[in-house]
Amino acid sequence: MTAYILYLGAALAEIGGCFAFWAWLRMDKSIWWLVPGVGSLIVFAYLLTLVDSEHAGRAYAAYGGIYILCAIFWLWLAEGTAPDRWDIIGVAICLAGSAVILLGPRGGG
């Protein structure tokens, strides 16, 4: 469960940091939006290092499902566009894949 909390924090930090760049380049916001954006991306990278995993690639792959869930919530809450059934189905598939990667038994083969 701790990994999912770390993934949630990392996803919020990554989306916030990336949105700062989006706002600057696509919404004509001040370049100063990049200061908290870069800080947020640093927090994102740090949080991923706290996940208990022997391999970075596996931690990042499992994180992908949580990121997608958070991105859809961002679409809904921050951008005012409700997710459609395809968004919800896609999130469910990604979360299932994330759970398999994160929680699957590891061992001899």
FIKOL-982144 format. One record per residue (C-alpha): residue number from 1; y, z, x. Coordinates in Angstrom, 2 decimals. Each point is the difference from the previous one (the first is absolute). Example, Ala and Ser with C-alpha at 12.3 -4.5 7.8 and 13.67 -1.06 7.14 Angstrom:
! FIKOL-982144
@pos: 1 | v: -4.50 | w: 7.80 | u: 12.30
@pos: 2 | v: 3.44 | w: -0.66 | u: 1.37
! end
This chain:
! FIKOL-982144
@pos: 1 | v: 0.00 | w: 0.00 | u: 0.00
@pos: 2 | v: 2.35 | w: 0.70 | u: 2.91
@pos: 3 | v: -0.22 | w: -3.64 | u: 1.07
@pos: 4 | v: 1.20 | w: -1.16 | u: -3.41
@pos: 5 | v: 3.00 | w: 2.35 | u: 0.14
@pos: 6 | v: 0.87 | w: -1.34 | u: 3.46
@pos: 7 | v: -0.47 | w: -3.56 | u: -1.27
@pos: 8 | v: 2.29 | w: 0.69 | u: -2.95
@pos: 9 | v: 2.73 | w: 1.34 | u: 2.28
@pos: 10 | v: -0.46 | w: -2.91 | u: 2.40
@pos: 11 | v: 0.20 | w: -2.53 | u: -2.83
@pos: 12 | v: 3.20 | w: 1.48 | u: -1.38
@pos: 13 | v: 1.52 | w: 0.02 | u: 3.48
@pos: 14 | v: -1.08 | w: -3.58 | u: 0.70
@pos: 15 | v: 1.24 | w: -1.33 | u: -3.32
@pos: 16 | v: 3.31 | w: 1.83 | u: 0.40
@pos: 17 | v: 0.44 | w: -1.32 | u: 3.53
@pos: 18 | v: -0.88 | w: -3.55 | u: -0.93
@pos: 19 | v: 2.22 | w: 0.15 | u: -3.07
@pos: 20 | v: 2.95 | w: 0.94 | u: 2.22
@pos: 21 | v: -0.49 | w: -3.29 | u: 1.86
@pos: 22 | v: -0.45 | w: -1.84 | u: -3.30
@pos: 23 | v: 3.24 | w: 1.50 | u: -1.32
@pos: 24 | v: 1.89 | w: -0.95 | u: 3.14
@pos: 25 | v: -1.27 | w: -3.58 | u: 0.21
@pos: 26 | v: -0.57 | w: -0.91 | u: -3.65
@pos: 27 | v: 2.41 | w: 2.22 | u: -1.94
@pos: 28 | v: 2.99 | w: -0.17 | u: 2.37
@pos: 29 | v: 0.01 | w: 3.74 | u: 0.68
@pos: 30 | v: 1.64 | w: 1.45 | u: 3.10
@pos: 31 | v: -1.79 | w: -0.22 | u: 3.33
@pos: 32 | v: 0.12 | w: 3.80 | u: -0.04
@pos: 33 | v: -2.90 | w: -0.10 | u: -2.46
@pos: 34 | v: -2.14 | w: -0.73 | u: 3.06
@pos: 35 | v: 0.57 | w: 3.43 | u: 1.54
@pos: 36 | v: -1.98 | w: 1.96 | u: -2.60
@pos: 37 | v: -2.31 | w: -3.00 | u: -0.34
@pos: 38 | v: -1.06 | w: 0.16 | u: 3.65
@pos: 39 | v: -0.35 | w: 3.78 | u: -0.24
@pos: 40 | v: -2.21 | w: -0.42 | u: -3.02
@pos: 41 | v: -2.20 | w: -2.51 | u: 1.83
@pos: 42 | v: -0.38 | w: 2.46 | u: 2.88
@pos: 43 | v: -1.16 | w: 2.67 | u: -2.47
@pos: 44 | v: -2.44 | w: -2.53 | u: -1.49
@pos: 45 | v: -1.59 | w: -0.74 | u: 3.38
@pos: 46 | v: -0.20 | w: 3.68 | u: 0.90
@pos: 47 | v: -1.70 | w: 0.97 | u: -3.27
@pos: 48 | v: -2.71 | w: -2.61 | u: 0.51
@pos: 49 | v: -0.86 | w: 1.56 | u: 3.36
@pos: 50 | v: -0.78 | w: 3.30 | u: -1.77
@pos: 51 | v: -2.87 | w: -1.48 | u: -2.04
@pos: 52 | v: -3.36 | w: 1.30 | u: 1.18
@pos: 53 | v: -1.68 | w: -3.21 | u: 1.11
@pos: 54 | v: -1.68 | w: -1.00 | u: 3.23
@pos: 55 | v: 1.38 | w: -3.54 | u: -0.22
@pos: 56 | v: 3.54 | w: -1.08 | u: -0.78
@pos: 57 | v: -1.11 | w: -3.21 | u: -1.68
@pos: 58 | v: -2.13 | w: 1.88 | u: -2.51
@pos: 59 | v: 2.84 | w: 2.42 | u: -0.78
@pos: 60 | v: 2.39 | w: -2.92 | u: -0.51
@pos: 61 | v: -2.45 | w: -1.91 | u: -2.18
@pos: 62 | v: -0.60 | w: 2.99 | u: -2.26
@pos: 63 | v: 3.77 | w: 0.54 | u: -0.19
@pos: 64 | v: 0.46 | w: -3.49 | u: -1.44
@pos: 65 | v: -1.19 | w: 0.98 | u: -3.48
@pos: 66 | v: 2.40 | w: 2.93 | u: -0.20
@pos: 67 | v: 2.86 | w: -2.18 | u: 1.24
@pos: 68 | v: -0.69 | w: -2.55 | u: -2.73
@pos: 69 | v: -0.03 | w: 2.72 | u: -2.67
@pos: 70 | v: 3.34 | w: 1.35 | u: 1.25
@pos: 71 | v: 1.51 | w: -3.49 | u: 0.19
@pos: 72 | v: -0.86 | w: -0.60 | u: -3.65
@pos: 73 | v: 1.58 | w: 3.33 | u: -0.93
@pos: 74 | v: 3.08 | w: -1.05 | u: 2.01
@pos: 75 | v: 0.09 | w: -3.25 | u: -1.97
@pos: 76 | v: -0.04 | w: 2.01 | u: -3.21
@pos: 77 | v: 2.21 | w: 2.99 | u: 0.82
@pos: 78 | v: 2.51 | w: -1.37 | u: 2.51
@pos: 79 | v: 0.21 | w: -3.62 | u: -1.08
@pos: 80 | v: -0.49 | w: 0.47 | u: -3.73
@pos: 81 | v: -2.86 | w: -2.48 | u: -0.39
@pos: 82 | v: -3.05 | w: 1.38 | u: -1.75
@pos: 83 | v: -3.34 | w: -0.90 | u: 1.58
@pos: 84 | v: -2.12 | w: -2.40 | u: -2.01
@pos: 85 | v: -3.75 | w: 0.15 | u: -0.50
@pos: 86 | v: -0.61 | w: -2.10 | u: 3.11
@pos: 87 | v: 1.99 | w: 2.45 | u: 2.11
@pos: 88 | v: -2.04 | w: 2.88 | u: -1.41
@pos: 89 | v: -3.33 | w: -1.78 | u: 0.49
@pos: 90 | v: 0.98 | w: -0.91 | u: 3.55
@pos: 91 | v: 0.97 | w: 3.60 | u: 0.79
@pos: 92 | v: -3.32 | w: 1.27 | u: -1.39
@pos: 93 | v: -1.95 | w: -2.44 | u: 2.18
@pos: 94 | v: 2.02 | w: 0.97 | u: 3.07
@pos: 95 | v: -0.44 | w: 3.73 | u: -0.63
@pos: 96 | v: -3.74 | w: -0.47 | u: -0.35
@pos: 97 | v: -0.06 | w: -1.84 | u: 3.32
@pos: 98 | v: 2.13 | w: 2.67 | u: 1.62
@pos: 99 | v: -2.38 | w: 2.72 | u: -1.21
@pos: 100 | v: -3.03 | w: -1.86 | u: 1.35
@pos: 101 | v: 1.64 | w: -0.35 | u: 3.42
@pos: 102 | v: 1.29 | w: 3.55 | u: 0.16
@pos: 103 | v: -2.88 | w: 1.89 | u: -1.60
@pos: 104 | v: -3.03 | w: -2.14 | u: 0.86
@pos: 105 | v: -2.70 | w: 1.70 | u: 2.05
@pos: 106 | v: 0.23 | w: -0.80 | u: 3.67
@pos: 107 | v: -2.93 | w: 0.01 | u: 2.28
@pos: 108 | v: -2.65 | w: -2.06 | u: 1.64
@pos: 109 | v: 0.59 | w: -3.41 | u: -1.45
! end
